[in-house]
């Protein structure tokens, strides 16, 4: 693969990660007021807890797989947080940390330390993981009688994936 093709592929992969974070932050801001505490079942994490879990997972995987670029870990994986602006900031920071870990390992030609044969697999795992929780969040809202209107949420989520730049 030529350097130009490699660079274009890497750009597309990193762009998909950036779009994934944009979608997650858009979803966070679309959650109805007071709904961050909703749980689909009494033993389930809250919607706010799911956002904090995703932030935590991003950082723990970087900590374990690319400790050279790791940032401090938050206190608690499922902690309660209700400040959307703060959660959005943390998600953007952890997205940049994952991005930096992938770029650093690619540039060094190194595998990840524990979990992945190739740094790109970290991105793919995180996108899959966060898509799974995205669905849980939407289901929790639906079960609580507060579903999103597809015409309203679509431009903030699905359309971000399909938008040409």
Secondary structure, 3 states (H helix, E strand, C coil): CCHHHHHHHHHHHHHHHHHHHHHHHHHHHHCCCCHHHCCCCCCCCCHHHHHHHHHHHHHHHHHHHCHHHCCCCCCCCCCCCCCHHHHHHHHHHHHHHHHHHHHHHHHHCCCCCCCCCCHHHHHHHHHHHHHHHHHHHHHHHHHCCCCCCHHHHHHHCHHHHHCCC
